[in-house]
C-alpha cells in the first residue's frame, strides 16, 4: 500500500524550540520574488505567502530538516541552521 507525503510526515516528531531555526533574511526580497518558490519546494509546507501581510510566513514547527530551503531559494534568502541541542527531528520508525 502506497502512502502519500502527509501520511509519512506523521511518522516523525519535532520538538519545538521557541525560536525558529529557519529565518527569512530580508522580507523585502520576498516582495520582489515572482514565483514564491519556497511555497512549493518544501515537502513539509513550512513556507507560505501571506497576501494580507505581504510576507512569507515560516511554520518552522513543521520542518523535517531536509535542507531543501538552504539550496532551493533562488535569492538565497533563507537562513537554515540546525535546531539547538535537544530540539528538532525525532524519527519514530528508524
OpenMM code with the backbone's topology and positions (N, CA, C; nanometers):
from openmm import Vec3, app, unit

residues = "UNK UNK UNK UNK UNK UNK UNK UNK UNK UNK UNK UNK UNK UNK UNK UNK UNK UNK UNK UNK UNK UNK UNK UNK UNK UNK UNK UNK UNK UNK UNK UNK UNK UNK UNK UNK UNK UNK UNK UNK UNK UNK UNK UNK UNK UNK UNK UNK UNK UNK UNK UNK UNK UNK UNK UNK UNK UNK UNK UNK UNK UNK UNK UNK UNK UNK UNK UNK UNK UNK UNK UNK UNK UNK UNK UNK UNK UNK UNK UNK UNK UNK UNK UNK UNK UNK UNK UNK UNK UNK UNK UNK UNK UNK".split()
positions = [
    Vec3(0.0850, -0.1181, 0.0000),
    Vec3(0.0000, 0.0000, 0.0000),
    Vec3(0.0894, 0.1243, 0.0000),
    Vec3(0.0612, 0.2172, -0.0870),
    Vec3(0.1399, 0.3391, -0.1018),
    Vec3(0.0887, 0.4486, -0.0083),
    Vec3(0.1827, 0.5224, 0.0518),
    Vec3(0.1468, 0.6340, 0.1388),
    Vec3(0.1821, 0.7638, 0.0704),
    Vec3(0.1021, 0.8681, 0.0950),
    Vec3(0.1405, 0.9988, 0.0424),
    Vec3(0.2279, 1.0696, 0.1460),
    Vec3(0.2811, 1.1850, 0.1104),
    Vec3(0.3755, 1.2570, 0.1971),
    Vec3(0.3135, 1.2941, 0.3310),
    Vec3(0.1856, 1.3277, 0.3319),
    Vec3(0.1187, 1.3647, 0.4568),
    Vec3(0.1193, 1.2485, 0.5555),
    Vec3(0.0926, 1.1277, 0.5068),
    Vec3(0.0959, 1.0099, 0.5939),
    Vec3(0.2347, 0.9873, 0.6510),
    Vec3(0.3364, 1.0073, 0.5677),
    Vec3(0.4735, 0.9862, 0.6123),
    Vec3(0.5179, 1.0910, 0.7132),
    Vec3(0.4672, 1.2132, 0.7017),
    Vec3(0.5031, 1.3180, 0.7976),
    Vec3(0.4549, 1.2847, 0.9383),
    Vec3(0.3514, 1.2023, 0.9500),
    Vec3(0.3019, 1.1636, 1.0816),
    Vec3(0.3932, 1.0626, 1.1512),
    Vec3(0.4940, 1.0103, 1.0802),
    Vec3(0.5852, 0.9135, 1.1426),
    Vec3(0.7050, 0.9817, 1.2087),
    Vec3(0.7099, 1.1142, 1.2063),
    Vec3(0.8198, 1.1870, 1.2681),
    Vec3(0.7664, 1.2848, 1.3722),
    Vec3(0.8522, 1.3261, 1.4618),
    Vec3(0.8145, 1.4202, 1.5668),
    Vec3(0.9179, 1.5318, 1.5702),
    Vec3(0.8726, 1.6519, 1.5938),
    Vec3(0.9610, 1.7672, 1.6024),
    Vec3(0.9406, 1.8324, 1.7375),
    Vec3(1.0459, 1.8368, 1.8177),
    Vec3(1.0397, 1.9059, 1.9458),
    Vec3(1.0779, 2.0515, 1.9200),
    Vec3(0.9807, 2.1394, 1.9388),
    Vec3(0.9984, 2.2799, 1.9021),
    Vec3(1.0715, 2.3602, 2.0080),
    Vec3(1.1624, 2.4407, 1.9587),
    Vec3(1.2233, 2.5466, 2.0373),
    Vec3(1.1305, 2.6669, 2.0236),
    Vec3(1.1401, 2.7624, 2.1127),
    Vec3(1.0575, 2.8821, 2.0969),
    Vec3(1.1129, 2.9749, 1.9888),
    Vec3(1.2360, 2.9528, 1.9473),
    Vec3(1.2987, 3.0323, 1.8414),
    Vec3(1.3140, 2.9483, 1.7157),
    Vec3(1.2805, 3.0079, 1.6033),
    Vec3(1.2890, 2.9384, 1.4754),
    Vec3(1.4338, 2.9162, 1.4335),
    Vec3(1.4598, 2.8024, 1.3743),
    Vec3(1.5910, 2.7744, 1.3150),
    Vec3(1.5906, 2.8076, 1.1656),
    Vec3(1.4771, 2.8576, 1.1167),
    Vec3(1.4613, 2.8993, 0.9774),
    Vec3(1.4300, 3.0486, 0.9768),
    Vec3(1.5122, 3.1262, 0.9071),
    Vec3(1.4976, 3.2710, 0.9120),
    Vec3(1.4956, 3.3274, 0.7706),
    Vec3(1.3957, 3.4096, 0.7426),
    Vec3(1.3941, 3.4851, 0.6177),
    Vec3(1.4888, 3.6021, 0.6393),
    Vec3(1.5948, 3.6085, 0.5594),
    Vec3(1.6976, 3.7108, 0.5799),
    Vec3(1.6436, 3.8511, 0.5552),
    Vec3(1.5768, 3.8717, 0.4437),
    Vec3(1.5235, 4.0025, 0.4060),
    Vec3(1.3806, 3.9852, 0.3552),
    Vec3(1.2835, 4.0276, 0.4340),
    Vec3(1.1438, 4.0130, 0.3918),
    Vec3(1.1144, 4.0924, 0.2645),
    Vec3(1.1836, 4.2029, 0.2435),
    Vec3(1.1632, 4.2815, 0.1212),
    Vec3(1.2030, 4.2034, -0.0036),
    Vec3(1.2980, 4.1132, 0.0114),
    Vec3(1.3400, 4.0296, -0.1016),
    Vec3(1.2239, 3.9413, -0.1475),
    Vec3(1.1427, 3.8960, -0.0539),
    Vec3(1.0273, 3.8116, -0.0874),
    Vec3(0.9228, 3.8890, -0.1677),
    Vec3(0.9135, 4.0187, -0.1446),
    Vec3(0.8189, 4.1009, -0.2201),
    Vec3(0.8508, 4.1005, -0.3690),
    Vec3(0.9783, 4.1013, -0.4023),
    Vec3(1.0173, 4.1052, -0.5431),
    Vec3(1.0258, 3.9664, -0.6066),
    Vec3(1.0128, 3.8630, -0.5279),
    Vec3(1.0168, 3.7262, -0.5802),
    Vec3(0.8868, 3.6982, -0.6571),
    Vec3(0.8995, 3.6649, -0.7836),
    Vec3(0.7802, 3.6467, -0.8656),
    Vec3(0.7176, 3.5078, -0.8538),
    Vec3(0.7976, 3.4050, -0.8272),
    Vec3(0.7447, 3.2687, -0.8266),
    Vec3(0.7130, 3.2142, -0.6883),
    Vec3(0.7677, 3.2754, -0.5829),
    Vec3(0.7460, 3.2274, -0.4452),
    Vec3(0.7775, 3.0776, -0.4366),
    Vec3(0.8960, 3.0407, -0.4861),
    Vec3(0.9371, 2.9001, -0.4925),
    Vec3(0.9280, 2.8278, -0.3587),
    Vec3(0.9562, 2.8968, -0.2498),
    Vec3(0.9565, 2.8308, -0.1187),
    Vec3(0.8194, 2.7748, -0.0825),
    Vec3(0.7141, 2.8280, -0.1422),
    Vec3(0.5796, 2.7764, -0.1172),
    Vec3(0.5583, 2.6393, -0.1791),
    Vec3(0.6504, 2.5989, -0.2678),
    Vec3(0.6331, 2.4738, -0.3419),
    Vec3(0.7430, 2.3707, -0.3173),
    Vec3(0.8677, 2.4134, -0.2911),
    Vec3(0.9752, 2.3147, -0.2806),
    Vec3(0.9827, 2.2452, -0.1461),
    Vec3(0.9244, 2.3006, -0.0424),
    Vec3(0.9327, 2.2394, 0.0910),
    Vec3(0.8325, 2.1248, 0.1032),
    Vec3(0.8806, 2.0023, 0.1279),
    Vec3(0.7881, 1.8887, 0.1384),
    Vec3(0.6980, 1.8948, 0.2617),
    Vec3(0.7361, 1.9738, 0.3611),
    Vec3(0.6561, 1.9843, 0.4836),
    Vec3(0.5693, 2.1104, 0.4851),
    Vec3(0.5670, 2.1834, 0.3748),
    Vec3(0.4849, 2.3035, 0.3607),
    Vec3(0.5106, 2.4054, 0.4718),
    Vec3(0.6386, 2.4282, 0.5006),
    Vec3(0.6787, 2.5224, 0.6059),
    Vec3(0.6536, 2.6670, 0.5648),
    Vec3(0.6720, 2.6977, 0.4366),
    Vec3(0.6647, 2.8364, 0.3895),
    Vec3(0.5312, 2.8644, 0.3227),
    Vec3(0.4791, 2.9859, 0.3479),
    Vec3(0.3527, 3.0266, 0.2880),
    Vec3(0.3545, 3.1772, 0.2679),
    Vec3(0.3043, 3.2205, 0.1537),
    Vec3(0.2967, 3.3633, 0.1246),
    Vec3(0.1656, 3.4172, 0.1823),
    Vec3(0.1753, 3.5133, 0.2739),
    Vec3(0.0590, 3.5767, 0.3352),
    Vec3(0.0230, 3.7001, 0.2529),
    Vec3(-0.0870, 3.6916, 0.1801),
    Vec3(-0.1276, 3.8007, 0.0913),
    Vec3(-0.1601, 3.9292, 0.1677),
    Vec3(-0.2248, 3.9166, 0.2836),
    Vec3(-0.2625, 4.0357, 0.3609),
    Vec3(-0.1408, 4.1098, 0.4139),
    Vec3(-0.0467, 4.0352, 0.4732),
    Vec3(0.0724, 4.0973, 0.5313),
    Vec3(0.1841, 4.1173, 0.4296),
    Vec3(0.1676, 4.0591, 0.3110),
    Vec3(0.2681, 4.0659, 0.2042),
    Vec3(0.4062, 4.0224, 0.2541),
    Vec3(0.4068, 3.9019, 0.3126),
    Vec3(0.5325, 3.8451, 0.3606),
    Vec3(0.5232, 3.6933, 0.3639),
    Vec3(0.6377, 3.6304, 0.3651),
    Vec3(0.6445, 3.4857, 0.3758),
    Vec3(0.6387, 3.4471, 0.5223),
    Vec3(0.5453, 3.3587, 0.5554),
    Vec3(0.5381, 3.3075, 0.6922),
    Vec3(0.6153, 3.1756, 0.6979),
    Vec3(0.6689, 3.1463, 0.8156),
    Vec3(0.7515, 3.0272, 0.8344),
    Vec3(0.6954, 2.9461, 0.9508),
    Vec3(0.6414, 2.8294, 0.9203),
    Vec3(0.5905, 2.7382, 1.0225),
    Vec3(0.7014, 2.6376, 1.0546),
    Vec3(0.8064, 2.6859, 1.1216),
    Vec3(0.9250, 2.6033, 1.1472),
    Vec3(0.8930, 2.4784, 1.2266),
    Vec3(0.7804, 2.4771, 1.2948),
    Vec3(0.7397, 2.3595, 1.3731),
    Vec3(0.7169, 2.2378, 1.2845),
    Vec3(0.6922, 2.2602, 1.1565),
    Vec3(0.6679, 2.1501, 1.0624),
    Vec3(0.7944, 2.1003, 0.9934),
    Vec3(0.9060, 2.1669, 1.0136),
    Vec3(1.0291, 2.1378, 0.9399),
    Vec3(1.0776, 1.9951, 0.9654),
    Vec3(1.1157, 1.9275, 0.8568),
    Vec3(1.1691, 1.7915, 0.8690),
    Vec3(1.3209, 1.7893, 0.8478),
    Vec3(1.3822, 1.9076, 0.8485),
    Vec3(1.5277, 1.9235, 0.8395),
    Vec3(1.5889, 1.8581, 0.7156),
    Vec3(1.5184, 1.8657, 0.6045),
    Vec3(1.5721, 1.8067, 0.4808),
    Vec3(1.6776, 1.8964, 0.4174),
    Vec3(1.6731, 2.0268, 0.4477),
    Vec3(1.7718, 2.1200, 0.3953),
    Vec3(1.7415, 2.1755, 0.2577),
    Vec3(1.6287, 2.1412, 0.2019),
    Vec3(1.5940, 2.1899, 0.0682),
    Vec3(1.5966, 2.3416, 0.0608),
    Vec3(1.5451, 2.4076, 0.1617),
    Vec3(1.5368, 2.5539, 0.1571),
    Vec3(1.6743, 2.6194, 0.1571),
    Vec3(1.7755, 2.5504, 0.2061),
    Vec3(1.9120, 2.6051, 0.2038),
    Vec3(1.9622, 2.6269, 0.0625),
    Vec3(1.9190, 2.5414, -0.0281),
    Vec3(1.9718, 2.5491, -0.1641),
    Vec3(1.8685, 2.5895, -0.2688),
    Vec3(1.7410, 2.5802, -0.2402),
    Vec3(1.6391, 2.5996, -0.3439),
    Vec3(1.5893, 2.7420, -0.3592),
    Vec3(1.6062, 2.8272, -0.2598),
    Vec3(1.5617, 2.9659, -0.2735),
    Vec3(1.6519, 3.0354, -0.3753),
    Vec3(1.5944, 3.0832, -0.4864),
    Vec3(1.6781, 3.1437, -0.5903),
    Vec3(1.7500, 3.2701, -0.5429),
    Vec3(1.6999, 3.3352, -0.4398),
    Vec3(1.7624, 3.4578, -0.3880),
    Vec3(1.8536, 3.4288, -0.2689),
    Vec3(1.8671, 3.3012, -0.2311),
    Vec3(1.9455, 3.2634, -0.1130),
    Vec3(1.9020, 3.3475, 0.0075),
    Vec3(1.7715, 3.3551, 0.0270),
    Vec3(1.7133, 3.4430, 0.1279),
    Vec3(1.6668, 3.3694, 0.2532),
    Vec3(1.6956, 3.2410, 0.2633),
    Vec3(1.6553, 3.1634, 0.3806),
    Vec3(1.7797, 3.1167, 0.4541),
    Vec3(1.7878, 3.1528, 0.5808),
    Vec3(1.8979, 3.1045, 0.6652),
    Vec3(1.8477, 2.9809, 0.7391),
    Vec3(1.9188, 2.8704, 0.7205),
    Vec3(1.8825, 2.7427, 0.7811),
    Vec3(1.9967, 2.6993, 0.8717),
    Vec3(1.9662, 2.6728, 0.9978),
    Vec3(2.0646, 2.6184, 1.0911),
    Vec3(2.0009, 2.4996, 1.1620),
    Vec3(2.0840, 2.4109, 1.2124),
    Vec3(2.0286, 2.3005, 1.2901),
    Vec3(1.9654, 2.3556, 1.4171),
    Vec3(1.8533, 2.2973, 1.4607),
    Vec3(1.7969, 2.3382, 1.5895),
    Vec3(1.8978, 2.3102, 1.7000),
    Vec3(1.8928, 2.3902, 1.8059),
    Vec3(1.9882, 2.3693, 1.9149),
    Vec3(1.9631, 2.2352, 1.9826),
    Vec3(2.0620, 2.1881, 2.0561),
    Vec3(2.0592, 2.0560, 2.1197),
    Vec3(1.9302, 2.0262, 2.1940),
    Vec3(1.8777, 1.9066, 2.1711),
    Vec3(1.7561, 1.8629, 2.2371),
    Vec3(1.6296, 1.8975, 2.1605),
    Vec3(1.6428, 1.9754, 2.0540),
    Vec3(1.5278, 2.0137, 1.9739),
    Vec3(1.5450, 1.9597, 1.8331),
    Vec3(1.4366, 1.9595, 1.7578),
    Vec3(1.4431, 1.9161, 1.6190),
    Vec3(1.3740, 1.7837, 1.5961),
    Vec3(1.4209, 1.7103, 1.4963),
    Vec3(1.3572, 1.5872, 1.4498),
    Vec3(1.3814, 1.4677, 1.5395),
    Vec3(1.2763, 1.3883, 1.5535),
    Vec3(1.2844, 1.2558, 1.6131),
    Vec3(1.2059, 1.1618, 1.5225),
    Vec3(1.2716, 1.0586, 1.4736),
    Vec3(1.2053, 0.9663, 1.3847),
    Vec3(1.1485, 0.8498, 1.4657),
    Vec3(1.0226, 0.8154, 1.4431),
    Vec3(0.9564, 0.7089, 1.5172),
    Vec3(0.9912, 0.5708, 1.4637),
    Vec3(1.0159, 0.5600, 1.3332),
    Vec3(1.0347, 0.4286, 1.2707),
    Vec3(1.1689, 0.4198, 1.2000),
    Vec3(1.2761, 0.4307, 1.2757),
    Vec3(1.4081, 0.4106, 1.2228),
    Vec3(1.4585, 0.5212, 1.1403),
] * unit.nanometer
topology = app.Topology()
chain = topology.addChain("A")
for resn in residues:
    res = topology.addResidue(resn, chain)
    for name in ("N", "CA", "C"):
        topology.addAtom(name, app.Element.getBySymbol(name[0]), res)
